[in-house]
Amino acid sequence: MNVRVLGSSGPRVSAIGLGCMGMSDLYGPADEAESIATIRAALDAGITLLDTGDYYGMGHNELLLRDALEGRRRDQVVISVKFGALRDPEGAWIGFDGRPAAVKTFVAYSLRRLGTDYIDIYRPGRLDPVVPIEDTVGAIADLVKAGHVRHVGLSEVGADTLRRAHAVHPISDLQIEYSLLSRGIEAEILPTCRELGVGVTAYGVLSRGLLSGHWSRDRALTKGDFRGFAPRFSGENLDRNLSLVEALRVIAEEKRLTVAQVAIGWVLSRGADVVPLVGARRRDRLTEALRALDEALTPADLARIERAVPPGAAAGERYPAPVLAHMDSERGAARAG
Ligand SMILES: NC(=O)c1ccc[n+]([C@@H]2O[C@H](COP(=O)([O-])OP(=O)(O)OC[C@H]3O[C@@H](n4cnc5c(N)ncnc54)[C@H](OP(=O)(O)O)[C@@H]3O)[C@@H](O)[C@H]2O)c1
């Protein structure tokens, strides 16, 4: 497995990471045994970066990781944990807490659920609008000093917040949506990461399944599936976006690749400082995703791909408007498209 280094201060990780969210939340029911088998298959294939959040299934995702990692060497896996989102027993999103005392409480619970005595990368899932980022990152820096956390990451923040946070403690990586359909980070956020030596862990590389080549209009969505509220998956937007997928499919088939492999390969081509997280929930999806590492796309391929799906081609925003309005990464010039 190829490795990449997350920023100038971060850990070495596999060139593709596994995002475990969909095994517990947001993408409809997942099979627990298959989820565990998928995580283990990822480790066996050389994936070292596993991404989770304490709020994915309200602790379920961390407990799943604990089971999957049983018997594995702790030092061979890099566990990235997001914290801070507040949810009620029905799973509704009811706020965010980035206060230092909350950070220290969240980490204590995560360590217990994960069955480990340290977290490799710890990050607030979003910016708490009423807590200065210096305070939140300062609390994580205390956890680094105490040995509970190894590296500090961020998620979905804009360039100004990134600079302020990085001044308090080096940031290993910014986790943010980046794909052929979501290129907004290229204007300001990605250059700022590069200037500061901060890596990017890209999520939504398959645009939550839309860019996988396996999505169709008839796909049934269960209650609570994010895609039931996502503008890119609704009405005419979906038709327009699926026509972009068909344009990619022509290129993929000529290369004997799948649409998902082309979409992942494109993100891999953006630079050695960008690590795609793939949201595979089953071993067959994982196998498909990992094959993207086997064949680098040529400059001619990349040019064709970008003609098929030029910047700004996506129909609809990446999150519903009320959600976007609260995302730090979407402020000012830093719109993540
Ligand atoms: N920081 C943040 O705000 C944030 C937000 C979202 C996600 N994340 C992280 O990023 C990770 C990736 O999530 P994502 O939504 O960004 O993932 P994604 O890879 O863009 O989409 C995952 C979806 O695509 C489908 N899919 C189809 N073919 C696939 C293939 N070959 N490989 C992988 N998935 C395939 C998946 O499985 P099915 O077809 O089986 O449904 C799933 O529904 C999450 O697990 C989470 O750790 C972070």
The ligand as an SDF file (V2000), in Angstrom:
LIG
                    3D

 48 52  0  0  0  0  0  0  0  0999 V2000
  -15.8290   15.6300    8.3810 N   0  0  0  0  0  0  0  0  0  0  0  0
  -17.0360   15.5270    7.9180 C   0  0  0  0  0  0  0  0  0  0  0  0
  -17.8500   16.4600    8.0060 O   0  0  0  0  0  0  0  0  0  0  0  0
  -17.4750   14.2490    7.2580 C   0  0  0  0  0  0  0  0  0  0  0  0
  -18.7140   14.1930    6.6080 C   0  0  0  0  0  0  0  0  0  0  0  0
  -19.0620   12.9920    5.9850 C   0  0  0  0  0  0  0  0  0  0  0  0
  -18.1970   11.9130    6.0070 C   0  0  0  0  0  0  0  0  0  0  0  0
  -17.0130   12.0020    6.6690 N   0  0  0  0  0  0  0  0  0  0  0  0
  -16.0850   10.8560    6.7340 C   0  0  0  0  0  0  0  0  0  0  0  0
  -15.7590   10.4510    5.4340 O   0  0  0  0  0  0  0  0  0  0  0  0
  -16.0370    9.0710    5.2740 C   0  0  0  0  0  0  0  0  0  0  0  0
  -16.4360    8.7770    3.8650 C   0  0  0  0  0  0  0  0  0  0  0  0
  -17.8210    9.1240    3.7180 O   0  0  0  0  0  0  0  0  0  0  0  0
  -18.4050    9.7000    2.4630 P   0  0  0  0  0  0  0  0  0  0  0  0
  -19.8160    9.9480    2.5020 O   0  0  0  0  0  0  0  0  0  0  0  0
  -17.5430   10.8390    2.2380 O   0  0  0  0  0  0  0  0  0  0  0  0
  -18.0850    8.4810    1.4700 O   0  0  0  0  0  0  0  0  0  0  0  0
  -18.2050    8.2790   -0.0560 P   0  0  0  0  0  0  0  0  0  0  0  0
  -17.1230    7.2990   -0.3160 O   0  0  0  0  0  0  0  0  0  0  0  0
  -18.2870    9.5480   -0.8270 O   0  0  0  0  0  0  0  0  0  0  0  0
  -19.6510    7.5870   -0.1950 O   0  0  0  0  0  0  0  0  0  0  0  0
  -19.9620    6.4190    0.4450 C   0  0  0  0  0  0  0  0  0  0  0  0
  -21.2000    5.8360   -0.2280 C   0  0  0  0  0  0  0  0  0  0  0  0
  -20.8560    5.3850   -1.5470 O   0  0  0  0  0  0  0  0  0  0  0  0
  -21.2600    4.0230   -1.7140 C   0  0  0  0  0  0  0  0  0  0  0  0
  -20.2870    3.3190   -2.5740 N   0  0  0  0  0  0  0  0  0  0  0  0
  -20.5580    2.7600   -3.7680 C   0  0  0  0  0  0  0  0  0  0  0  0
  -19.4570    2.1930   -4.2890 N   0  0  0  0  0  0  0  0  0  0  0  0
  -18.4710    2.3810   -3.4120 C   0  0  0  0  0  0  0  0  0  0  0  0
  -17.1030    1.9990   -3.3970 C   0  0  0  0  0  0  0  0  0  0  0  0
  -16.5290    1.2960   -4.3600 N   0  0  0  0  0  0  0  0  0  0  0  0
  -16.3480    2.3570   -2.3370 N   0  0  0  0  0  0  0  0  0  0  0  0
  -16.9010    3.0610   -1.3240 C   0  0  0  0  0  0  0  0  0  0  0  0
  -18.2000    3.4500   -1.2900 N   0  0  0  0  0  0  0  0  0  0  0  0
  -18.9770    3.1010   -2.3260 C   0  0  0  0  0  0  0  0  0  0  0  0
  -21.2540    3.4750   -0.2890 C   0  0  0  0  0  0  0  0  0  0  0  0
  -21.8110    2.2490   -0.0850 O   0  0  0  0  0  0  0  0  0  0  0  0
  -23.2380    1.6060   -0.4440 P   0  0  0  0  0  0  0  0  0  0  0  0
  -23.4020    1.7090   -1.9340 O   0  0  0  0  0  0  0  0  0  0  0  0
  -23.0510    0.2670    0.0780 O   0  0  0  0  0  0  0  0  0  0  0  0
  -24.2780    2.3940    0.3050 O   0  0  0  0  0  0  0  0  0  0  0  0
  -21.7750    4.6560    0.5060 C   0  0  0  0  0  0  0  0  0  0  0  0
  -23.1790    4.7200    0.4330 O   0  0  0  0  0  0  0  0  0  0  0  0
  -17.1390    8.7800    6.2920 C   0  0  0  0  0  0  0  0  0  0  0  0
  -17.2080    7.4230    6.5940 O   0  0  0  0  0  0  0  0  0  0  0  0
  -16.6860    9.6280    7.4360 C   0  0  0  0  0  0  0  0  0  0  0  0
  -15.6780    8.9350    8.1520 O   0  0  0  0  0  0  0  0  0  0  0  0
  -16.6350   13.1580    7.2670 C   0  0  0  0  0  0  0  0  0  0  0  0
  1  2  1  0
  2  3  2  0
  2  4  1  0
  4  5  1  0
  4 48  2  0
  5  6  2  0
  6  7  1  0
  7  8  2  0
  8  9  1  0
  8 48  1  0
  9 10  1  0
  9 46  1  0
 10 11  1  0
 11 12  1  0
 11 44  1  0
 12 13  1  0
 13 14  1  0
 14 15  2  0
 14 16  1  0
 14 17  1  0
 17 18  1  0
 18 19  2  0
 18 20  1  0
 18 21  1  0
 21 22  1  0
 22 23  1  0
 23 24  1  0
 23 42  1  0
 24 25  1  0
 25 26  1  0
 25 36  1  0
 26 27  1  0
 26 35  1  0
 27 28  2  0
 28 29  1  0
 29 30  1  0
 29 35  2  0
 30 31  1  0
 30 32  2  0
 32 33  1  0
 33 34  2  0
 34 35  1  0
 36 37  1  0
 36 42  1  0
 37 38  1  0
 38 39  2  0
 38 40  1  0
 38 41  1  0
 42 43  1  0
 44 45  1  0
 44 46  1  0
 46 47  1  0
M  CHG  2   8   1  16  -1
M  END
$$$$
